[in-house]
Amino acid sequence: MTISKVRQQILERLEPLPSEQVKNLLLKWLLNSSGNLEDFEELLKSQSSQKTEELLD
């Protein structure tokens, strides 16, 4: 996947999130990865999955 596509997908996932959640995700990514955008995208996906599971419980 191209960097441009990854950036667009990240932007689409970040825009609806509250600012505090974005801050927490960014900090988690910076502290636990090499700074790769694909890593950040995966973090966003996993966060979305966790939120969905919490809503279903």
mmCIF file of the N, C-alpha and C atoms, coordinates in Angstrom:
data_MODEL
# 
_entry.id   MODEL 
# 
loop_
_atom_site.group_PDB 
_atom_site.id 
_atom_site.type_symbol 
_atom_site.label_atom_id 
_atom_site.label_alt_id 
_atom_site.label_comp_id 
_atom_site.label_asym_id 
_atom_site.label_entity_id 
_atom_site.label_seq_id 
_atom_site.pdbx_PDB_ins_code 
_atom_site.Cartn_x 
_atom_site.Cartn_y 
_atom_site.Cartn_z 
_atom_site.occupancy 
_atom_site.B_iso_or_equiv 
_atom_site.pdbx_formal_charge 
_atom_site.auth_seq_id 
_atom_site.auth_comp_id 
_atom_site.auth_asym_id 
_atom_site.auth_atom_id 
_atom_site.pdbx_PDB_model_num 
ATOM 1   N N  . MET A 1 1  ? 0.845   -1.168 0.000  1.00 0.00 ? 1  MET A N  1 
ATOM 2   C CA . MET A 1 1  ? 0.000   0.000  0.000  1.00 0.00 ? 1  MET A CA 1 
ATOM 3   C C  . MET A 1 1  ? 0.899   1.242  0.000  1.00 0.00 ? 1  MET A C  1 
ATOM 4   N N  . THR A 1 2  ? 0.501   2.243  -0.727 1.00 0.00 ? 2  THR A N  1 
ATOM 5   C CA . THR A 1 2  ? 1.321   3.444  -0.803 1.00 0.00 ? 2  THR A CA 1 
ATOM 6   C C  . THR A 1 2  ? 1.187   4.273  0.466  1.00 0.00 ? 2  THR A C  1 
ATOM 7   N N  . ILE A 1 3  ? 2.206   5.057  0.748  1.00 0.00 ? 3  ILE A N  1 
ATOM 8   C CA . ILE A 1 3  ? 2.198   5.927  1.933  1.00 0.00 ? 3  ILE A CA 1 
ATOM 9   C C  . ILE A 1 3  ? 1.018   6.887  1.866  1.00 0.00 ? 3  ILE A C  1 
ATOM 10  N N  . SER A 1 4  ? 0.733   7.393  0.688  1.00 0.00 ? 4  SER A N  1 
ATOM 11  C CA . SER A 1 4  ? -0.391  8.319  0.509  1.00 0.00 ? 4  SER A CA 1 
ATOM 12  C C  . SER A 1 4  ? -1.709  7.663  0.911  1.00 0.00 ? 4  SER A C  1 
ATOM 13  N N  . LYS A 1 5  ? -1.902  6.425  0.516  1.00 0.00 ? 5  LYS A N  1 
ATOM 14  C CA . LYS A 1 5  ? -3.127  5.683  0.845  1.00 0.00 ? 5  LYS A CA 1 
ATOM 15  C C  . LYS A 1 5  ? -3.214  5.435  2.356  1.00 0.00 ? 5  LYS A C  1 
ATOM 16  N N  . VAL A 1 6  ? -2.098  5.054  2.952  1.00 0.00 ? 6  VAL A N  1 
ATOM 17  C CA . VAL A 1 6  ? -2.053  4.811  4.396  1.00 0.00 ? 6  VAL A CA 1 
ATOM 18  C C  . VAL A 1 6  ? -2.389  6.099  5.147  1.00 0.00 ? 6  VAL A C  1 
ATOM 19  N N  . ARG A 1 7  ? -1.794  7.210  4.729  1.00 0.00 ? 7  ARG A N  1 
ATOM 20  C CA . ARG A 1 7  ? -2.069  8.490  5.381  1.00 0.00 ? 7  ARG A CA 1 
ATOM 21  C C  . ARG A 1 7  ? -3.544  8.844  5.298  1.00 0.00 ? 7  ARG A C  1 
ATOM 22  N N  . GLN A 1 8  ? -4.145  8.630  4.135  1.00 0.00 ? 8  GLN A N  1 
ATOM 23  C CA . GLN A 1 8  ? -5.562  8.943  3.958  1.00 0.00 ? 8  GLN A CA 1 
ATOM 24  C C  . GLN A 1 8  ? -6.429  8.081  4.877  1.00 0.00 ? 8  GLN A C  1 
ATOM 25  N N  . GLN A 1 9  ? -6.098  6.803  4.974  1.00 0.00 ? 9  GLN A N  1 
ATOM 26  C CA . GLN A 1 9  ? -6.876  5.917  5.843  1.00 0.00 ? 9  GLN A CA 1 
ATOM 27  C C  . GLN A 1 9  ? -6.727  6.318  7.311  1.00 0.00 ? 9  GLN A C  1 
ATOM 28  N N  . ILE A 1 10 ? -5.522  6.708  7.702  1.00 0.00 ? 10 ILE A N  1 
ATOM 29  C CA . ILE A 1 10 ? -5.300  7.155  9.075  1.00 0.00 ? 10 ILE A CA 1 
ATOM 30  C C  . ILE A 1 10 ? -6.115  8.409  9.347  1.00 0.00 ? 10 ILE A C  1 
ATOM 31  N N  . LEU A 1 11 ? -6.075  9.350  8.441  1.00 0.00 ? 11 LEU A N  1 
ATOM 32  C CA . LEU A 1 11 ? -6.827  10.589 8.596  1.00 0.00 ? 11 LEU A CA 1 
ATOM 33  C C  . LEU A 1 11 ? -8.318  10.311 8.743  1.00 0.00 ? 11 LEU A C  1 
ATOM 34  N N  . GLU A 1 12 ? -8.841  9.429  7.928  1.00 0.00 ? 12 GLU A N  1 
ATOM 35  C CA . GLU A 1 12 ? -10.265 9.089  7.989  1.00 0.00 ? 12 GLU A CA 1 
ATOM 36  C C  . GLU A 1 12 ? -10.645 8.463  9.329  1.00 0.00 ? 12 GLU A C  1 
ATOM 37  N N  . ARG A 1 13 ? -9.741  7.709  9.917  1.00 0.00 ? 13 ARG A N  1 
ATOM 38  C CA . ARG A 1 13 ? -10.019 7.084  11.213 1.00 0.00 ? 13 ARG A CA 1 
ATOM 39  C C  . ARG A 1 13 ? -9.848  8.059  12.373 1.00 0.00 ? 13 ARG A C  1 
ATOM 40  N N  . LEU A 1 14 ? -8.932  9.010  12.234 1.00 0.00 ? 14 LEU A N  1 
ATOM 41  C CA . LEU A 1 14 ? -8.659  9.957  13.318 1.00 0.00 ? 14 LEU A CA 1 
ATOM 42  C C  . LEU A 1 14 ? -9.689  11.070 13.430 1.00 0.00 ? 14 LEU A C  1 
ATOM 43  N N  . GLU A 1 15 ? -10.191 11.540 12.308 1.00 0.00 ? 15 GLU A N  1 
ATOM 44  C CA . GLU A 1 15 ? -11.079 12.699 12.315 1.00 0.00 ? 15 GLU A CA 1 
ATOM 45  C C  . GLU A 1 15 ? -12.269 12.580 13.267 1.00 0.00 ? 15 GLU A C  1 
ATOM 46  N N  . PRO A 1 16 ? -12.947 11.441 13.334 1.00 0.00 ? 16 PRO A N  1 
ATOM 47  C CA . PRO A 1 16 ? -14.117 11.378 14.222 1.00 0.00 ? 16 PRO A CA 1 
ATOM 48  C C  . PRO A 1 16 ? -13.789 11.167 15.708 1.00 0.00 ? 16 PRO A C  1 
ATOM 49  N N  . LEU A 1 17 ? -12.519 10.904 16.034 1.00 0.00 ? 17 LEU A N  1 
ATOM 50  C CA . LEU A 1 17 ? -12.146 10.596 17.413 1.00 0.00 ? 17 LEU A CA 1 
ATOM 51  C C  . LEU A 1 17 ? -12.004 11.865 18.254 1.00 0.00 ? 17 LEU A C  1 
ATOM 52  N N  . PRO A 1 18 ? -12.313 11.772 19.541 1.00 0.00 ? 18 PRO A N  1 
ATOM 53  C CA . PRO A 1 18 ? -12.073 12.899 20.449 1.00 0.00 ? 18 PRO A CA 1 
ATOM 54  C C  . PRO A 1 18 ? -10.567 13.161 20.570 1.00 0.00 ? 18 PRO A C  1 
ATOM 55  N N  . SER A 1 19 ? -10.205 14.405 20.816 1.00 0.00 ? 19 SER A N  1 
ATOM 56  C CA . SER A 1 19 ? -8.794  14.797 20.835 1.00 0.00 ? 19 SER A CA 1 
ATOM 57  C C  . SER A 1 19 ? -7.980  14.028 21.872 1.00 0.00 ? 19 SER A C  1 
ATOM 58  N N  . GLU A 1 20 ? -8.529  13.739 23.016 1.00 0.00 ? 20 GLU A N  1 
ATOM 59  C CA . GLU A 1 20 ? -7.795  13.007 24.050 1.00 0.00 ? 20 GLU A CA 1 
ATOM 60  C C  . GLU A 1 20 ? -7.468  11.588 23.589 1.00 0.00 ? 20 GLU A C  1 
ATOM 61  N N  . GLN A 1 21 ? -8.379  10.976 22.877 1.00 0.00 ? 21 GLN A N  1 
ATOM 62  C CA . GLN A 1 21 ? -8.135  9.628  22.362 1.00 0.00 ? 21 GLN A CA 1 
ATOM 63  C C  . GLN A 1 21 ? -7.044  9.652  21.294 1.00 0.00 ? 21 GLN A C  1 
ATOM 64  N N  . VAL A 1 22 ? -7.052  10.662 20.441 1.00 0.00 ? 22 VAL A N  1 
ATOM 65  C CA . VAL A 1 22 ? -6.011  10.804 19.421 1.00 0.00 ? 22 VAL A CA 1 
ATOM 66  C C  . VAL A 1 22 ? -4.655  10.973 20.090 1.00 0.00 ? 22 VAL A C  1 
ATOM 67  N N  . LYS A 1 23 ? -4.607  11.805 21.110 1.00 0.00 ? 23 LYS A N  1 
ATOM 68  C CA . LYS A 1 23 ? -3.361  12.031 21.849 1.00 0.00 ? 23 LYS A CA 1 
ATOM 69  C C  . LYS A 1 23 ? -2.846  10.730 22.449 1.00 0.00 ? 23 LYS A C  1 
ATOM 70  N N  . ASN A 1 24 ? -3.720  9.968  23.073 1.00 0.00 ? 24 ASN A N  1 
ATOM 71  C CA . ASN A 1 24 ? -3.316  8.700  23.685 1.00 0.00 ? 24 ASN A CA 1 
ATOM 72  C C  . ASN A 1 24 ? -2.826  7.700  22.653 1.00 0.00 ? 24 ASN A C  1 
ATOM 73  N N  . LEU A 1 25 ? -3.506  7.634  21.518 1.00 0.00 ? 25 LEU A N  1 
ATOM 74  C CA . LEU A 1 25 ? -3.070  6.727  20.450 1.00 0.00 ? 25 LEU A CA 1 
ATOM 75  C C  . LEU A 1 25 ? -1.704  7.127  19.910 1.00 0.00 ? 25 LEU A C  1 
ATOM 76  N N  . LEU A 1 26 ? -1.513  8.415  19.713 1.00 0.00 ? 26 LEU A N  1 
ATOM 77  C CA . LEU A 1 26 ? -0.240  8.906  19.192 1.00 0.00 ? 26 LEU A CA 1 
ATOM 78  C C  . LEU A 1 26 ? 0.902   8.615  20.163 1.00 0.00 ? 26 LEU A C  1 
ATOM 79  N N  . LEU A 1 27 ? 0.670   8.848  21.435 1.00 0.00 ? 27 LEU A N  1 
ATOM 80  C CA . LEU A 1 27 ? 1.697   8.555  22.438 1.00 0.00 ? 27 LEU A CA 1 
ATOM 81  C C  . LEU A 1 27 ? 2.030   7.068  22.477 1.00 0.00 ? 27 LEU A C  1 
ATOM 82  N N  . LYS A 1 28 ? 1.006   6.247  22.433 1.00 0.00 ? 28 LYS A N  1 
ATOM 83  C CA . LYS A 1 28 ? 1.216   4.798  22.447 1.00 0.00 ? 28 LYS A CA 1 
ATOM 84  C C  . LYS A 1 28 ? 2.036   4.373  21.229 1.00 0.00 ? 28 LYS A C  1 
ATOM 85  N N  . TRP A 1 29 ? 1.709   4.915  20.067 1.00 0.00 ? 29 TRP A N  1 
ATOM 86  C CA . TRP A 1 29 ? 2.429   4.586  18.836 1.00 0.00 ? 29 TRP A CA 1 
ATOM 87  C C  . TRP A 1 29 ? 3.880   5.028  18.914 1.00 0.00 ? 29 TRP A C  1 
ATOM 88  N N  . LEU A 1 30 ? 4.119   6.256  19.374 1.00 0.00 ? 30 LEU A N  1 
ATOM 89  C CA . LEU A 1 30 ? 5.481   6.768  19.447 1.00 0.00 ? 30 LEU A CA 1 
ATOM 90  C C  . LEU A 1 30 ? 6.347   5.996  20.439 1.00 0.00 ? 30 LEU A C  1 
ATOM 91  N N  . LEU A 1 31 ? 5.745   5.563  21.531 1.00 0.00 ? 31 LEU A N  1 
ATOM 92  C CA . LEU A 1 31 ? 6.502   4.853  22.550 1.00 0.00 ? 31 LEU A CA 1 
ATOM 93  C C  . LEU A 1 31 ? 6.726   3.374  22.230 1.00 0.00 ? 31 LEU A C  1 
ATOM 94  N N  . ASN A 1 32 ? 5.846   2.795  21.419 1.00 0.00 ? 32 ASN A N  1 
ATOM 95  C CA . ASN A 1 32 ? 5.893   1.346  21.215 1.00 0.00 ? 32 ASN A CA 1 
ATOM 96  C C  . ASN A 1 32 ? 6.171   0.898  19.793 1.00 0.00 ? 32 ASN A C  1 
ATOM 97  N N  . SER A 1 33 ? 6.601   1.803  18.907 1.00 0.00 ? 33 SER A N  1 
ATOM 98  C CA . SER A 1 33 ? 6.872   1.389  17.538 1.00 0.00 ? 33 SER A CA 1 
ATOM 99  C C  . SER A 1 33 ? 8.087   2.116  16.997 1.00 0.00 ? 33 SER A C  1 
ATOM 100 N N  . SER A 1 34 ? 8.423   1.790  15.778 1.00 0.00 ? 34 SER A N  1 
ATOM 101 C CA . SER A 1 34 ? 9.558   2.440  15.117 1.00 0.00 ? 34 SER A CA 1 
ATOM 102 C C  . SER A 1 34 ? 9.133   3.728  14.420 1.00 0.00 ? 34 SER A C  1 
ATOM 103 N N  . GLY A 1 35 ? 7.875   4.108  14.530 1.00 0.00 ? 35 GLY A N  1 
ATOM 104 C CA . GLY A 1 35 ? 7.389   5.314  13.875 1.00 0.00 ? 35 GLY A CA 1 
ATOM 105 C C  . GLY A 1 35 ? 6.837   5.060  12.488 1.00 0.00 ? 35 GLY A C  1 
ATOM 106 N N  . ASN A 1 36 ? 6.647   3.815  12.144 1.00 0.00 ? 36 ASN A N  1 
ATOM 107 C CA . ASN A 1 36 ? 6.124   3.417  10.851 1.00 0.00 ? 36 ASN A CA 1 
ATOM 108 C C  . ASN A 1 36 ? 4.626   3.727  10.767 1.00 0.00 ? 36 ASN A C  1 
ATOM 109 N N  . LEU A 1 37 ? 4.177   4.344  9.659  1.00 0.00 ? 37 LEU A N  1 
ATOM 110 C CA . LEU A 1 37 ? 2.755   4.672  9.507  1.00 0.00 ? 37 LEU A CA 1 
ATOM 111 C C  . LEU A 1 37 ? 1.872   3.426  9.498  1.00 0.00 ? 37 LEU A C  1 
ATOM 112 N N  . GLU A 1 38 ? 2.379   2.340  8.938  1.00 0.00 ? 38 GLU A N  1 
ATOM 113 C CA . GLU A 1 38 ? 1.591   1.105  8.940  1.00 0.00 ? 38 GLU A CA 1 
ATOM 114 C C  . GLU A 1 38 ? 1.344   0.619  10.370 1.00 0.00 ? 38 GLU A C  1 
ATOM 115 N N  . ASP A 1 39 ? 2.328   0.820  11.248 1.00 0.00 ? 39 ASP A N  1 
ATOM 116 C CA . ASP A 1 39 ? 2.142   0.462  12.662 1.00 0.00 ? 39 ASP A CA 1 
ATOM 117 C C  . ASP A 1 39 ? 1.023   1.292  13.285 1.00 0.00 ? 39 ASP A C  1 
ATOM 118 N N  . PHE A 1 40 ? 0.994   2.565  12.941 1.00 0.00 ? 40 PHE A N  1 
ATOM 119 C CA . PHE A 1 40 ? -0.038  3.444  13.481 1.00 0.00 ? 40 PHE A CA 1 
ATOM 120 C C  . PHE A 1 40 ? -1.415  3.038  12.964 1.00 0.00 ? 40 PHE A C  1 
ATOM 121 N N  . GLU A 1 41 ? -1.486  2.681  11.699 1.00 0.00 ? 41 GLU A N  1 
ATOM 122 C CA . GLU A 1 41 ? -2.747  2.226  11.128 1.00 0.00 ? 41 GLU A CA 1 
ATOM 123 C C  . GLU A 1 41 ? -3.240  0.965  11.842 1.00 0.00 ? 41 GLU A C  1 
ATOM 124 N N  . GLU A 1 42 ? -2.338  0.039  12.120 1.00 0.00 ? 42 GLU A N  1 
ATOM 125 C CA . GLU A 1 42 ? -2.702  -1.186 12.839 1.00 0.00 ? 42 GLU A CA 1 
ATOM 126 C C  . GLU A 1 42 ? -3.193  -0.866 14.252 1.00 0.00 ? 42 GLU A C  1 
ATOM 127 N N  . LEU A 1 43 ? -2.546  0.077  14.898 1.00 0.00 ? 43 LEU A N  1 
ATOM 128 C CA . LEU A 1 43 ? -2.973  0.491  16.226 1.00 0.00 ? 43 LEU A CA 1 
ATOM 129 C C  . LEU A 1 43 ? -4.392  1.050  16.177 1.00 0.00 ? 43 LEU A C  1 
ATOM 130 N N  . LEU A 1 44 ? -4.684  1.869  15.183 1.00 0.00 ? 44 LEU A N  1 
ATOM 131 C CA . LEU A 1 44 ? -6.029  2.419  15.026 1.00 0.00 ? 44 LEU A CA 1 
ATOM 132 C C  . LEU A 1 44 ? -7.056  1.314  14.795 1.00 0.00 ? 44 LEU A C  1 
ATOM 133 N N  . LYS A 1 45 ? -6.691  0.351  13.962 1.00 0.00 ? 45 LYS A N  1 
ATOM 134 C CA . LYS A 1 45 ? -7.606  -0.761 13.701 1.00 0.00 ? 45 LYS A CA 1 
ATOM 135 C C  . LYS A 1 45 ? -7.893  -1.555 14.974 1.00 0.00 ? 45 LYS A C  1 
ATOM 136 N N  . SER A 1 46 ? -6.848  -1.830 15.733 1.00 0.00 ? 46 SER A N  1 
ATOM 137 C CA . SER A 1 46 ? -7.043  -2.602 16.965 1.00 0.00 ? 46 SER A CA 1 
ATOM 138 C C  . SER A 1 46 ? -7.856  -1.811 17.975 1.00 0.00 ? 46 SER A C  1 
ATOM 139 N N  . GLN A 1 47 ? -7.655  -0.509 18.028 1.00 0.00 ? 47 GLN A N  1 
ATOM 140 C CA . GLN A 1 47 ? -8.422  0.351  18.926 1.00 0.00 ? 47 GLN A CA 1 
ATOM 141 C C  . GLN A 1 47 ? -9.895  0.324  18.536 1.00 0.00 ? 47 GLN A C  1 
ATOM 142 N N  . SER A 1 48 ? -10.171 0.384  17.236 1.00 0.00 ? 48 SER A N  1 
ATOM 143 C CA . SER A 1 48 ? -11.550 0.342  16.749 1.00 0.00 ? 48 SER A CA 1 
ATOM 144 C C  . SER A 1 48 ? -12.211 -0.982 17.110 1.00 0.00 ? 48 SER A C  1 
ATOM 145 N N  . SER A 1 49 ? -11.454 -2.071 16.974 1.00 0.00 ? 49 SER A N  1 
ATOM 146 C CA . SER A 1 49 ? -11.984 -3.390 17.308 1.00 0.00 ? 49 SER A CA 1 
ATOM 147 C C  . SER A 1 49 ? -12.308 -3.494 18.789 1.00 0.00 ? 49 SER A C  1 
ATOM 148 N N  . GLN A 1 50 ? -11.438 -2.940 19.638 1.00 0.00 ? 50 GLN A N  1 
ATOM 149 C CA . GLN A 1 50 ? -11.675 -2.973 21.080 1.00 0.00 ? 50 GLN A CA 1 
ATOM 150 C C  . GLN A 1 50 ? -12.922 -2.177 21.439 1.00 0.00 ? 50 GLN A C  1 
ATOM 151 N N  . LYS A 1 51 ? -13.106 -1.011 20.836 1.00 0.00 ? 51 LYS A N  1 
ATOM 152 C CA . LYS A 1 51 ? -14.283 -0.175 21.111 1.00 0.00 ? 51 LYS A CA 1 
ATOM 153 C C  . LYS A 1 51 ? -15.559 -0.889 20.689 1.00 0.00 ? 51 LYS A C  1 
ATOM 154 N N  . THR A 1 52 ? -15.520 -1.554 19.534 1.00 0.00 ? 52 THR A N  1 
ATOM 155 C CA . THR A 1 52 ? -16.687 -2.286 19.056 1.00 0.00 ? 52 THR A CA 1 
ATOM 156 C C  . THR A 1 52 ? -17.045 -3.417 20.020 1.00 0.00 ? 52 THR A C  1 
ATOM 157 N N  . GLU A 1 53 ? -16.024 -4.136 20.491 1.00 0.00 ? 53 GLU A N  1 
ATOM 158 C CA . GLU A 1 53 ? -16.264 -5.226 21.438 1.00 0.00 ? 53 GLU A CA 1 
ATOM 159 C C  . GLU A 1 53 ? -16.849 -4.703 22.737 1.00 0.00 ? 53 GLU A C  1 
ATOM 160 N N  . GLU A 1 54 ? -16.354 -3.555 23.219 1.00 0.00 ? 54 GLU A N  1 
ATOM 161 C CA . GLU A 1 54 ? -16.880 -2.964 24.446 1.00 0.00 ? 54 GLU A CA 1 
ATOM 162 C C  . GLU A 1 54 ? -18.336 -2.584 24.276 1.00 0.00 ? 54 GLU A C  1 
ATOM 163 N N  . LEU A 1 55 ? -18.697 -2.050 23.129 1.00 0.00 ? 55 LEU A N  1 
ATOM 164 C CA . LEU A 1 55 ? -20.082 -1.662 22.891 1.00 0.00 ? 55 LEU A CA 1 
ATOM 165 C C  . LEU A 1 55 ? -20.998 -2.870 22.842 1.00 0.00 ? 55 LEU A C  1 
ATOM 166 N N  . LEU A 1 56 ? -20.489 -3.991 22.346 1.00 0.00 ? 56 LEU A N  1 
ATOM 167 C CA . LEU A 1 56 ? -21.306 -5.197 22.241 1.00 0.00 ? 56 LEU A CA 1 
ATOM 168 C C  . LEU A 1 56 ? -21.498 -5.892 23.576 1.00 0.00 ? 56 LEU A C  1 
ATOM 169 N N  . ASP A 1 57 ? -20.590 -5.664 24.516 1.00 0.00 ? 57 ASP A N  1 
ATOM 170 C CA . ASP A 1 57 ? -20.693 -6.323 25.829 1.00 0.00 ? 57 ASP A CA 1 
ATOM 171 C C  . ASP A 1 57 ? -21.798 -5.767 26.669 1.00 0.00 ? 57 ASP A C  1 
# 
